[in-house]
């Protein structure tokens, strides 16, 4: 659910202060833990390191991202793969084909 219009969007003040002190041309990554922070137009052009619980994922902010939250661009879970018996069989076939090509 969105935040009330009376309050306005949540923008982390410390993050905004860090970004205003830096220049857009600098290649430094500003680290933040604030995944709930809404991307504002002042953030466009900066690279922000968004914490996903384990590491900081660099997110380059563009105009299309304004209004979204930082956490949307830093996934917290890593996709393993869809698995099961059929998947293992397909992978085994692919490996045998590669091995045959390498022999030839």
C-alpha positions in Angstrom: 0.0 0.0 0.0 1.3 3.4 -0.8 2.2 6.2 1.6 -0.4 8.9 2.2 -0.3 12.0 0.0 -0.2 14.2 3.1 3.1 12.7 4.2 4.7 12.5 0.8 7.1 9.9 -0.5 9.7 8.5 1.9 13.2 9.7 1.0 16.1 8.9 3.3 17.6 12.2 4.4 21.1 10.9 4.9 21.2 9.3 1.5 20.0 12.5 -0.1 22.6 14.5 1.8 25.4 12.1 0.6 24.2 12.5 -3.0 24.0 16.3 -3.0 27.6 16.4 -1.7 28.8 14.2 -4.5 28.9 15.1 -8.2 27.2 13.1 -10.9 30.4 12.7 -12.9 32.1 10.9 -10.0 32.1 7.1 -10.3 31.8 6.5 -6.5 29.1 4.2 -5.3 27.1 5.5 -2.4 26.1 2.7 -0.1 22.7 2.5 1.5 20.7 0.1 3.6 17.5 2.0 2.9 15.6 -0.2 0.5 12.3 1.5 1.2 13.6 4.9 0.0 11.7 6.2 -3.1 13.9 7.3 -6.0 13.5 11.0 -6.5 14.6 13.1 -9.6 17.7 14.3 -7.7 19.1 10.8 -7.7 19.1 10.4 -11.5 22.6 9.8 -12.8 24.1 8.4 -9.6 25.2 4.8 -8.8 23.8 3.7 -5.5 24.9 0.5 -3.7 21.7 -1.1 -2.3 22.1 -3.7 0.4 20.3 -7.0 -0.3 21.1 -8.6 3.1 24.5 -10.0 2.1 26.2 -7.5 -0.3 25.7 -4.2 -2.0 24.2 -4.3 -5.5 25.2 -1.3 -7.6 22.1 0.3 -9.1 22.5 3.1 -11.8 19.5 5.4 -11.4 17.8 6.5 -14.7 14.8 8.7 -15.3 12.5 5.6 -15.7 13.2 4.6 -12.1 11.8 7.7 -10.5 8.9 6.9 -8.2 10.1 3.3 -7.6 11.8 2.1 -4.5 15.5 1.2 -4.3 14.8 -2.3 -3.1 13.0 -3.2 -6.3 16.3 -3.2 -8.2 18.3 -5.3 -5.6 16.8 -8.8 -5.4 17.3 -10.5 -2.0 17.0 -14.0 -3.1 19.2 -15.9 -5.6 17.4 -18.0 -8.2 18.8 -21.5 -8.2 16.9 -23.3 -11.0 13.8 -25.2 -11.6 14.7 -28.7 -10.9 13.6 -32.2 -10.7 14.3 -35.4 -12.5 13.5 -34.1 -16.0 15.8 -31.1 -15.5 18.8 -33.4 -14.5 18.2 -35.6 -17.5 18.3 -32.7 -19.9 21.4 -31.3 -18.3 23.1 -34.8 -18.5 22.2 -35.0 -22.2 23.7 -31.5 -22.9 26.9 -32.4 -21.1 27.4 -35.6 -23.1 26.8 -33.7 -26.3 29.5 -31.2 -25.3 31.9 -34.0 -24.4 31.4 -35.6 -27.8 32.0 -32.3 -29.6 35.2 -31.8 -27.6 36.5 -35.2 -28.5 36.0 -34.6 -32.3 
